[in-house]
């Protein structure tokens, strides 16, 4: 668990990590599809998100679904993620 850390121009692997009151500035944030990270009161500025391995394959799959006419299901997932799903 990182508590109060400041990351500048770093590559930070997110899988399974917990970050509390951290700042990420101009970083590369890498998620590979493992245990989701936890962010508590963190600030993220001008960072690049990199999705690798299982996470990257999931995004590639969603792109294929979208391109095959599955725009509505992908948009439904986005609404669910952002809390706009009405559930």
Secondary structure as the mmCIF struct_conf table of DSSP 4:
data_model
#
loop_
_struct_conf.conf_type_id
_struct_conf.id
_struct_conf.beg_label_comp_id
_struct_conf.beg_label_asym_id
_struct_conf.beg_label_seq_id
_struct_conf.end_label_comp_id
_struct_conf.end_label_asym_id
_struct_conf.end_label_seq_id
STRN STRN1 UNK A 2 UNK A 3
BEND BEND1 UNK A 4 UNK A 4
STRN STRN2 UNK A 6 UNK A 8
BEND BEND2 UNK A 9 UNK A 9
STRN STRN3 UNK A 11 UNK A 13
TURN_TY1_P TURN_TY1_P1 UNK A 15 UNK A 16
STRN STRN4 UNK A 18 UNK A 20
BEND BEND3 UNK A 21 UNK A 21
STRN STRN5 UNK A 23 UNK A 25
BEND BEND4 UNK A 26 UNK A 26
STRN STRN6 UNK A 28 UNK A 31
BEND BEND5 UNK A 33 UNK A 35
HELX_LH_PP_P HELX_LH_PP_P1 UNK A 36 UNK A 37
STRN STRN7 UNK A 38 UNK A 40
BEND BEND6 UNK A 41 UNK A 41
STRN STRN8 UNK A 43 UNK A 45
BEND BEND7 UNK A 46 UNK A 46
HELX_LH_PP_P HELX_LH_PP_P2 UNK A 47 UNK A 47
STRN STRN9 UNK A 48 UNK A 51
HELX_RH_AL_P HELX_RH_AL_P1 UNK A 53 UNK A 67
TURN_TY1_P TURN_TY1_P2 UNK A 68 UNK A 69
HELX_RH_AL_P HELX_RH_AL_P2 UNK A 71 UNK A 82
TURN_TY1_P TURN_TY1_P3 UNK A 83 UNK A 83
BEND BEND8 UNK A 85 UNK A 85
#
